[in-house]
Amino acid sequence: TNQGTDRLPVLFRDGSRLGPPTFIDTPTYPLVSAPFVAVTNSVNIYDPNIKVPYSQSWTFGIQREIAKDTVIEARYVGTRNLRGWTTYNFNSVENNIAENGLLNEFKLAQRNLQAFVAANPNCGQTGQPACSFAYRGLAGQSPLPITLAYFSGTPAANAGNAALYTSTNFTSASFINTLAANSPVVCCSTTASYTGQLDNNATFRANALRAGLPANFMLTNPGLRGGANVTGNGGYTRYDAVQIDLRRRLSHGLLVQANYQLAKAFSSSRVSFRAPRINTLDDITLRHAFKVNWIYELPFGRGKALFGNIGNALDRLVGGWEFQGSGRVQSGQLYDFGNVQLVGMTRRDLAKVFKLRFDDAKGTTYLLPQDIIDNTIKAFNVSATSATGYGTGGAPSGRYLAPANNAGCIQVYSGQCAPQNTFVSGPKFTRFDLSVKKQVKLTERLNFELRGEFLNAFNNINFFNPTATANITPSNLAFMQVTTAYTDSSNTNDPGGRLVQLVARFNF
């Protein structure tokens, strides 16, 4: 801080003008937001015992000559990243949703809605009452003291009075949709959830305070709603691979380099304080990858095995031919369907059918069989008020993907009712670039070269990343429809299909 009256800058030689800045040495609790800090801000601290992350890498291999000028090498490569920094948010509604009773009340709200729909099967239609989950005293219904407090500021002592359930929020589609039996959304990562809508509305929070609920009923630190983040150690990644190299140096006109890799990588994650830290597959690392490149000088022309003694004129026609290329064949990139239920099939079954399917009649490409697509769309188009619990498409049947939450299990965190991840391998990627070159020697220092290049010579249409090339929203009618194929990042140099180009040049 500049303690003098002179104009800036302050030079290091003027030590008398320098002093420590103003700083609050002793924090006060609880942390108060307004008027100094916006309520949307966050508090962020580091574990005082935090350690510096470090990595361990090792490799060992065996190399052996298998023929003259040819060597093969097999090696193992391993890497571990330890003590990775990770951030935990102590300000999540999920941390308290079971203990404060809201999870149980959410289930009561579902029953209230179901009881009302049973008594009013045409609710929501023209001339009929709006569907509602308010407590009306019907058979199977229960008071909702927490929800009533947030909606209208009514104390819990009065929650048994059905006449007080007058808020229009009890008939709001945004709340009713979260109560669907086949895909209930109680919390937590989405603001559209039941809990999220209650907690993220300032008016609702004020009502809850007026009803006598504590300010930290939902969040531990309600004055700093951006998060209460603690950064510490706990992150972990792991990579293991077996690599096989074949190398032939240029001899007798042939050079070959080939490589195969079998790899797997994991990273640790923890989605909730209620769940242990687990290892999750890294969807970037390719399980299988084969790469090859070669140069082959055809044995024709002067000094070669065939026509080695021909004259200059004939050598310009017969000699100087070269065939070269590169190729890549690899397993598809991993795709994660996420936290879903598999009905009528296992993950292995899903992996077998996750491949390109061409519908010539529609001119459309898909990544799953039609029955799985159709029934998955039905399973994710749910209704909280219909007789079947599903939308106008009806109930799913056979094999399909379904929401993790269902009537038998409502998860507070991802992975509680269904696996946190559902990985399958995408379509195989195959590409070969070939070229044929003819070189004509004109003088000792001058030659003419004509080259034909065949990029993606076999015209393989590749779909590299399912997330980027297909519709991945299960409730969308275009689910698993492929929309784009592999290209380069700018879609200019490599449009994805076969590309043939001729190159002529003089070398001197």
C-alpha positions as CSV (number, residue, x, y, z in Angstrom):
1,T,0.0,0.0,0.0
2,N,1.3,3.5,-0.9
3,Q,1.5,5.3,2.5
4,G,3.0,8.5,1.0
5,T,1.4,11.4,-0.7
6,D,3.5,11.3,-3.8
7,R,2.1,10.1,-7.1
8,L,2.7,6.5,-8.2
9,P,4.7,4.6,-9.0
10,V,6.2,3.5,-5.6
11,L,9.8,2.3,-6.1
12,F,11.4,-0.5,-4.0
13,R,14.0,2.0,-2.9
14,D,11.3,4.0,-1.1
15,G,10.7,1.4,1.6
16,S,9.2,3.9,4.0
17,R,6.3,4.4,1.6
18,L,5.4,0.7,1.6
19,G,3.3,-1.1,4.1
20,P,1.0,-4.1,4.5
21,P,-2.5,-3.9,3.0
22,T,-5.6,-3.7,5.1
23,F,-6.7,-7.3,6.0
24,I,-9.2,-8.7,8.4
25,D,-7.1,-10.9,10.7
26,T,-9.9,-12.6,12.5
27,P,-12.9,-13.9,10.5
28,T,-16.4,-13.6,11.9
29,Y,-19.0,-16.3,11.7
30,P,-21.5,-16.9,10.3
31,L,-20.3,-15.5,7.0
32,V,-22.7,-12.8,6.0
33,S,-23.2,-12.0,2.3
34,A,-25.0,-8.7,1.9
35,P,-24.2,-5.8,1.7
36,F,-20.5,-6.7,1.2
37,V,-20.7,-9.9,-0.7
38,A,-23.4,-11.0,-3.2
39,V,-25.4,-14.0,-2.1
40,T,-24.4,-15.8,-5.3
41,N,-20.7,-15.7,-4.3
42,S,-18.8,-18.7,-3.1
43,V,-16.3,-19.3,-0.3
44,N,-13.1,-21.3,-1.3
45,I,-10.4,-22.7,0.9
46,Y,-7.5,-25.1,0.7
47,D,-6.9,-28.0,3.0
48,P,-4.0,-26.7,5.3
49,N,-2.4,-30.2,4.9
50,I,-2.6,-30.2,1.1
51,K,0.3,-31.9,-0.7
52,V,1.8,-31.3,-4.1
53,P,0.5,-33.8,-6.7
54,Y,3.1,-36.1,-8.3
55,S,3.3,-38.6,-11.1
56,Q,5.0,-42.0,-11.4
57,S,5.9,-43.4,-14.8
58,W,7.7,-46.5,-15.7
59,T,8.3,-48.7,-18.8
60,F,10.2,-51.9,-19.6
61,G,10.4,-53.8,-22.8
62,I,12.1,-56.5,-24.8
63,Q,13.6,-55.9,-28.2
64,R,14.7,-58.6,-30.6
65,E,15.9,-58.8,-34.2
66,I,13.6,-61.2,-36.1
67,A,15.1,-60.8,-39.5
68,K,17.9,-58.8,-41.2
69,D,17.1,-55.1,-40.8
70,T,13.9,-55.9,-38.9
71,V,13.4,-55.5,-35.1
72,I,10.3,-56.1,-32.9
73,E,9.9,-54.6,-29.5
74,A,7.2,-55.3,-26.8
75,R,6.9,-53.0,-23.8
76,Y,4.7,-52.1,-20.9
77,V,4.0,-48.5,-20.1
78,G,2.4,-47.4,-16.8
79,T,1.6,-44.0,-15.3
80,R,0.1,-43.0,-12.0
81,N,-0.9,-39.5,-11.0
82,L,-1.2,-39.4,-7.2
83,R,-2.5,-36.8,-4.7
84,G,-4.3,-35.0,-7.4
85,W,-6.1,-31.9,-6.3
86,T,-9.9,-32.2,-6.1
87,T,-12.6,-29.9,-4.9
88,Y,-15.5,-30.8,-2.7
89,N,-18.5,-28.6,-2.4
90,F,-20.0,-28.7,1.1
91,N,-22.9,-26.5,-0.1
92,S,-25.0,-29.0,-1.9
93,V,-28.6,-29.7,-1.2
94,E,-27.9,-33.4,-1.6
95,N,-25.8,-33.3,1.6
96,N,-28.9,-32.7,3.7
97,I,-31.9,-33.9,1.7
98,A,-32.5,-37.1,3.6
99,E,-31.8,-35.7,7.0
100,N,-34.0,-32.7,6.8
101,G,-37.0,-34.8,5.7
102,L,-37.4,-33.4,2.2
103,L,-36.7,-36.8,0.5
104,N,-39.5,-38.5,2.4
105,E,-41.8,-35.5,1.7
106,F,-41.1,-35.8,-2.0
107,K,-42.4,-39.3,-1.9
108,L,-45.5,-38.1,-0.1
109,A,-46.0,-35.5,-2.8
110,Q,-45.9,-38.2,-5.4
111,R,-48.6,-40.1,-3.5
112,N,-50.7,-37.0,-3.2
113,L,-50.6,-36.4,-6.9
114,Q,-51.4,-40.1,-7.7
115,A,-54.4,-39.9,-5.3
116,F,-55.7,-36.8,-6.9
117,V,-55.3,-38.2,-10.4
118,A,-57.2,-41.4,-9.3
119,A,-60.0,-39.2,-8.0
120,N,-59.9,-36.9,-11.0
121,P,-58.7,-39.0,-14.0
122,N,-59.3,-36.2,-16.5
123,C,-57.5,-33.5,-14.5
124,G,-55.7,-31.0,-16.6
125,Q,-58.1,-31.3,-19.5
126,T,-60.5,-28.6,-20.7
127,G,-63.3,-28.1,-18.2
128,Q,-61.6,-30.3,-15.6
129,P,-59.6,-29.2,-12.5
130,A,-55.9,-28.8,-12.8
131,C,-53.8,-31.8,-11.6
132,S,-52.4,-31.1,-8.1
133,F,-50.2,-32.6,-5.5
134,A,-51.6,-30.4,-2.7
135,Y,-53.0,-32.1,0.4
136,R,-56.8,-32.3,0.0
137,G,-57.6,-34.9,2.6
138,L,-58.1,-37.6,0.0
139,A,-57.4,-41.2,0.8
140,G,-53.7,-41.9,0.5
141,Q,-52.7,-38.2,0.8
142,S,-50.5,-36.6,3.5
143,P,-49.7,-33.1,4.6
144,L,-46.5,-31.5,3.1
145,P,-45.2,-29.2,5.8
146,I,-41.8,-28.4,4.1
147,T,-43.3,-27.7,0.7
148,L,-46.1,-25.6,2.2
149,A,-43.6,-23.6,4.1
150,Y,-41.7,-22.8,1.0
151,F,-44.8,-22.0,-1.1
152,S,-46.7,-19.9,1.3
153,G,-44.8,-19.4,4.6
154,T,-47.2,-21.5,6.6
155,P,-45.8,-23.0,9.8
156,A,-45.6,-26.8,10.1
157,A,-48.1,-26.8,12.9
158,N,-50.8,-25.8,10.4
159,A,-49.8,-28.2,7.6
160,G,-52.7,-30.5,8.4
161,N,-55.2,-27.9,7.3
162,A,-56.1,-28.7,3.7
163,A,-57.7,-25.3,3.2
164,L,-54.2,-23.7,3.4
165,Y,-52.9,-25.4,0.3
166,T,-54.0,-22.6,-2.1
167,S,-50.7,-21.9,-3.8
168,T,-50.8,-22.3,-7.6
169,N,-47.4,-24.0,-7.4
170,F,-49.1,-27.2,-6.4
171,T,-50.6,-27.3,-9.9
172,S,-47.4,-26.0,-11.6
173,A,-46.2,-28.3,-14.4
174,S,-42.6,-27.6,-13.5
175,F,-43.2,-29.2,-10.1
176,I,-45.6,-31.9,-11.2
177,N,-43.3,-33.1,-13.9
178,T,-40.6,-33.9,-11.3
179,L,-43.1,-36.3,-9.5
180,A,-43.4,-38.7,-12.4
181,A,-43.3,-42.2,-11.0
182,N,-41.1,-43.6,-13.8
183,S,-38.6,-40.8,-13.6
184,P,-38.8,-38.8,-10.4
185,V,-36.3,-35.9,-10.1
186,V,-35.9,-35.0,-6.4
187,C,-32.5,-33.4,-6.8
188,C,-29.6,-32.4,-7.2
189,S,-27.4,-31.4,-10.2
190,T,-30.3,-29.7,-12.0
191,T,-32.1,-26.6,-11.0
192,A,-35.3,-28.1,-12.6
193,S,-35.5,-30.8,-9.8
194,Y,-38.0,-30.6,-7.0
195,T,-35.4,-29.5,-4.5
196,G,-33.7,-27.2,-6.9
197,Q,-36.9,-25.2,-7.7
198,L,-37.6,-24.8,-4.0
199,D,-34.1,-23.8,-3.0
200,N,-33.2,-21.5,-5.9
201,N,-36.2,-19.2,-5.6
202,A,-35.5,-16.3,-3.3
203,T,-39.2,-15.8,-2.6
204,F,-39.6,-19.5,-1.5
205,R,-36.6,-19.1,0.8
206,A,-38.1,-16.1,2.4
207,N,-41.3,-17.9,2.9
208,A,-39.5,-20.8,4.6
209,L,-37.8,-18.4,7.0
210,R,-41.2,-16.9,7.9
211,A,-42.6,-20.3,8.5
212,G,-39.8,-21.0,11.0
213,L,-37.4,-23.2,9.0
214,P,-33.7,-22.4,9.6
215,A,-31.8,-20.5,6.9
216,N,-29.5,-23.5,6.5
217,F,-32.4,-26.0,6.1
218,M,-31.1,-26.8,2.5
219,L,-27.6,-25.4,2.3
220,T,-24.9,-25.5,5.0
221,N,-23.8,-22.0,4.0
222,P,-27.0,-20.2,2.8
223,G,-25.4,-16.8,2.6
224,L,-22.9,-17.9,-0.1
225,R,-24.9,-19.9,-2.5
226,G,-22.2,-20.2,-5.1
227,G,-20.6,-23.0,-3.1
228,A,-18.5,-23.8,-0.1
229,N,-15.5,-25.4,-1.8
230,V,-12.7,-27.1,-0.2
231,T,-9.7,-28.1,-2.3
232,G,-7.5,-31.0,-1.1
233,N,-5.8,-34.2,-2.2
234,G,-7.7,-37.2,-3.4
235,G,-7.5,-37.2,-7.2
236,Y,-6.0,-40.2,-8.9
237,T,-5.4,-41.3,-12.5
238,R,-4.0,-44.5,-13.9
239,Y,-2.8,-45.5,-17.3
240,D,-1.6,-49.0,-18.4
241,A,-0.6,-50.1,-21.9
242,V,1.1,-52.8,-23.8
243,Q,2.8,-51.6,-27.0
244,I,4.3,-53.6,-29.8
245,D,6.6,-52.0,-32.3
246,L,7.8,-53.5,-35.6
247,R,10.5,-51.5,-37.4
248,R,12.3,-52.3,-40.6
249,R,14.9,-49.8,-41.7
250,L,15.1,-48.9,-45.4
251,S,16.8,-51.9,-47.1
252,H,16.3,-53.3,-50.6
253,G,13.8,-50.5,-51.2
254,L,11.5,-51.3,-48.3
255,L,10.8,-49.4,-45.1
256,V,8.1,-50.5,-42.6
257,Q,7.1,-49.1,-39.2
258,A,4.1,-50.6,-37.4
259,N,2.7,-50.2,-33.9
260,Y,-0.1,-51.9,-31.9
261,Q,-1.3,-50.7,-28.5
262,L,-3.7,-52.2,-26.0
263,A,-4.4,-49.6,-23.3
264,K,-6.8,-48.7,-20.5
265,A,-7.0,-45.6,-18.3
266,F,-8.9,-44.6,-15.2
267,S,-9.6,-41.5,-13.2
268,S,-11.0,-41.3,-9.8
269,S,-14.3,-39.5,-9.1
270,R,-16.6,-39.0,-6.1
271,V,-20.1,-37.8,-6.9
272,S,-21.3,-37.4,-3.3
273,F,-20.1,-37.5,0.3
274,R,-22.5,-40.4,0.7
275,A,-20.6,-42.5,-1.8
276,P,-17.0,-43.7,-1.9
277,R,-14.5,-42.5,-4.4
278,I,-14.5,-44.8,-7.5
279,N,-12.3,-45.3,-10.5
280,T,-14.0,-44.4,-13.8
281,L,-12.9,-45.3,-17.3
282,D,-11.3,-42.5,-19.3
283,D,-13.4,-42.2,-22.4
284,I,-10.5,-40.5,-24.4
285,T,-8.1,-43.4,-24.2
286,L,-8.5,-45.9,-27.1
287,R,-8.5,-49.6,-26.1
288,H,-7.0,-50.9,-29.4
289,A,-4.9,-48.9,-31.9
290,F,-2.9,-50.2,-34.8
291,K,-0.8,-47.8,-37.0
292,V,1.5,-48.5,-39.9
293,N,3.5,-46.6,-42.5
294,W,5.7,-47.8,-45.3
295,I,7.8,-46.9,-48.3
296,Y,8.4,-49.4,-51.1
297,E,10.6,-48.5,-54.0
298,L,9.5,-50.8,-56.8
299,P,12.4,-53.0,-58.1
300,F,12.3,-51.7,-61.7
301,G,14.9,-49.6,-63.5
302,R,18.6,-49.1,-63.6
303,G,20.4,-50.6,-60.6
304,K,17.3,-52.6,-59.5
305,A,16.5,-56.3,-59.6
306,L,14.5,-56.0,-62.8
307,F,15.6,-54.1,-65.9
308,G,18.8,-53.1,-64.1
309,N,20.8,-52.6,-67.2
310,I,18.4,-50.5,-69.3
311,G,19.4,-47.2,-70.9
312,N,18.6,-43.8,-69.7
313,A,15.7,-43.2,-72.0
314,L,14.0,-46.4,-71.0
315,D,14.8,-46.0,-67.3
316,R,12.9,-42.7,-67.3
317,L,9.8,-44.7,-68.2
318,V,10.4,-47.9,-66.2
319,G,12.3,-46.8,-63.2
320,G,11.7,-44.4,-60.3
321,W,8.4,-45.8,-59.1
322,E,7.5,-45.7,-55.4
323,F,4.5,-46.9,-53.4
324,Q,4.0,-45.5,-49.9
325,G,1.3,-45.1,-47.4
326,S,0.1,-45.0,-43.9
327,G,-2.9,-46.6,-42.1
328,R,-4.7,-46.5,-38.9
329,V,-7.2,-49.1,-37.5
330,Q,-8.5,-48.5,-34.0
331,S,-11.4,-49.3,-31.7
332,G,-14.0,-46.6,-31.4
333,Q,-13.9,-44.0,-28.8
334,L,-15.7,-44.9,-25.6
335,Y,-19.2,-43.6,-25.2
336,D,-20.9,-43.2,-21.9
337,F,-24.7,-43.6,-21.8
338,G,-24.4,-42.3,-18.3
339,N,-26.5,-43.1,-15.2
340,V,-29.3,-45.2,-16.8
341,Q,-31.1,-48.5,-16.2
342,L,-30.7,-51.3,-18.8
343,V,-33.9,-53.2,-19.3
344,G,-34.1,-56.5,-21.2
345,M,-30.3,-56.5,-21.9
346,T,-26.9,-56.3,-20.2
347,R,-24.1,-53.9,-20.8
348,R,-22.4,-56.5,-22.9
349,D,-25.6,-56.9,-25.0
350,L,-25.7,-53.2,-25.5
351,A,-22.0,-53.1,-26.5
352,K,-22.6,-55.7,-29.2
353,V,-25.5,-53.8,-30.9
354,F,-23.9,-50.3,-30.6
355,K,-22.7,-50.0,-34.2
356,L,-23.6,-48.2,-37.4
357,R,-26.9,-49.2,-39.0
358,F,-27.9,-47.8,-42.4
359,D,-31.6,-47.3,-43.2
360,D,-31.6,-46.9,-46.9
361,A,-35.3,-46.2,-47.1
362,K,-35.0,-43.2,-44.8
363,G,-31.5,-42.3,-45.9
364,T,-30.5,-42.2,-42.2
365,T,-27.7,-43.7,-40.2
366,Y,-28.2,-44.9,-36.6
367,L,-26.1,-46.3,-33.8
368,L,-28.6,-48.7,-32.3
369,P,-31.3,-51.1,-33.5
370,Q,-34.6,-49.5,-34.1
371,D,-36.5,-51.4,-31.3
372,I,-34.0,-50.1,-28.7
373,I,-34.3,-46.6,-30.0
374,D,-38.1,-46.6,-30.1
375,N,-38.5,-48.1,-26.6
376,T,-35.8,-45.9,-25.1
377,I,-37.7,-42.8,-26.4
378,K,-40.9,-44.1,-24.8
379,A,-39.1,-44.8,-21.5
380,F,-37.7,-41.3,-21.2
381,N,-40.9,-39.6,-22.3
382,V,-42.7,-39.9,-19.0
383,S,-45.9,-38.4,-17.6
384,A,-46.8,-37.7,-14.0
385,T,-50.5,-37.8,-14.6
386,S,-51.2,-40.4,-17.3
387,A,-52.6,-43.8,-16.5
388,T,-49.5,-45.6,-17.8
389,G,-47.0,-43.1,-16.4
390,Y,-45.7,-42.5,-19.9
391,G,-46.4,-40.0,-22.7
392,T,-48.5,-40.4,-25.7
393,G,-46.1,-42.9,-27.2
394,G,-47.2,-45.4,-24.6
395,A,-45.2,-47.7,-22.3
396,P,-41.9,-49.3,-23.4
397,S,-41.4,-53.0,-23.8
398,G,-38.6,-55.4,-24.8
399,R,-35.1,-54.0,-24.5
400,Y,-34.3,-50.4,-23.8
401,L,-32.6,-47.8,-21.7
402,A,-34.6,-46.2,-18.9
403,P,-34.0,-43.4,-16.4
404,A,-32.0,-44.3,-13.3
405,N,-34.9,-43.2,-11.0
406,N,-38.1,-45.2,-11.0
407,A,-41.0,-46.0,-8.7
408,G,-38.9,-48.5,-6.8
409,C,-35.8,-46.4,-6.3
410,I,-35.2,-42.6,-6.1
411,Q,-31.5,-41.8,-6.0
412,V,-30.1,-38.9,-4.1
413,Y,-26.8,-39.1,-5.9
414,S,-25.7,-40.6,-9.3
415,G,-25.0,-44.3,-9.1
416,Q,-27.4,-45.1,-6.2
417,C,-30.2,-46.7,-8.3
418,A,-28.2,-47.5,-11.5
419,P,-24.5,-47.6,-12.5
420,Q,-23.0,-44.2,-12.6
421,N,-21.5,-44.9,-16.0
422,T,-22.6,-47.2,-18.9
423,F,-19.6,-47.4,-21.3
424,V,-19.6,-49.0,-24.7
425,S,-17.1,-48.7,-27.5
426,G,-18.1,-46.7,-30.5
427,P,-17.7,-47.7,-34.2
428,K,-14.3,-48.8,-35.4
429,F,-12.1,-46.2,-37.1
430,T,-10.3,-47.2,-40.2
431,R,-8.3,-45.0,-42.6
432,F,-5.5,-45.6,-45.1
433,D,-3.7,-42.9,-47.1
434,L,-1.8,-44.2,-50.1
435,S,0.3,-42.6,-52.7
436,V,2.1,-43.6,-55.9
437,K,5.1,-41.6,-57.0
438,K,7.0,-41.5,-60.3
439,Q,10.3,-39.7,-60.4
440,V,12.1,-38.9,-63.7
441,K,15.8,-38.0,-63.5
442,L,16.5,-35.2,-66.0
443,T,20.1,-34.3,-65.0
444,E,22.4,-35.0,-62.1
445,R,20.8,-32.1,-60.1
446,L,17.3,-31.9,-61.6
447,N,14.4,-34.3,-61.5
448,F,10.7,-34.2,-62.1
449,E,8.2,-35.8,-59.7
450,L,4.6,-36.8,-60.3
451,R,2.6,-38.1,-57.4
452,G,-0.9,-39.4,-57.1
453,E,-2.2,-39.2,-53.5
454,F,-5.3,-41.2,-52.4
455,L,-6.4,-39.9,-49.0
456,N,-8.8,-42.3,-47.2
457,A,-8.2,-44.6,-50.2
458,F,-10.9,-47.1,-49.3
459,N,-13.5,-44.4,-48.7
460,N,-14.3,-45.6,-45.2
461,I,-16.8,-43.3,-43.6
462,N,-15.8,-42.9,-40.0
463,F,-17.7,-41.6,-37.0
464,F,-15.1,-40.7,-34.4
465,N,-16.9,-39.4,-31.4
466,P,-20.6,-40.5,-30.8
467,T,-21.2,-37.5,-28.5
468,A,-20.4,-35.1,-31.4
469,T,-21.8,-37.1,-34.3
470,A,-25.2,-38.4,-33.0
471,N,-28.2,-37.2,-31.1
472,I,-27.7,-38.4,-27.6
473,T,-30.8,-37.2,-25.9
474,P,-32.9,-40.3,-25.0
475,S,-36.2,-38.4,-25.0
476,N,-35.6,-36.9,-28.5
477,L,-37.3,-38.5,-31.5
478,A,-33.9,-38.4,-33.3
479,F,-32.1,-40.3,-30.5
480,M,-29.0,-42.1,-31.8
481,Q,-29.4,-40.7,-35.3
482,V,-26.0,-39.9,-36.8
483,T,-25.8,-36.4,-38.0
484,T,-22.2,-35.8,-38.9
485,A,-19.2,-37.9,-39.9
486,Y,-15.5,-37.6,-39.2
487,T,-13.7,-34.6,-40.7
488,D,-10.7,-32.5,-39.7
489,S,-11.4,-29.8,-37.2
490,S,-12.1,-27.1,-39.8
491,N,-13.8,-29.4,-42.4
492,T,-11.5,-28.0,-45.1
493,N,-8.4,-30.1,-45.5
494,D,-10.0,-33.4,-44.9
495,P,-13.8,-33.6,-45.6
496,G,-13.9,-37.2,-44.4
497,G,-14.5,-39.2,-47.7
498,R,-12.0,-40.3,-50.3
499,L,-9.9,-37.5,-51.6
500,V,-7.6,-37.9,-54.7
501,Q,-5.1,-35.3,-55.6
502,L,-2.3,-35.1,-58.2
503,V,1.0,-33.3,-57.4
504,A,3.7,-32.4,-59.9
505,R,7.0,-30.7,-59.0
506,F,10.5,-30.1,-60.0
507,N,13.3,-30.8,-57.6
508,F,16.7,-29.1,-58.0
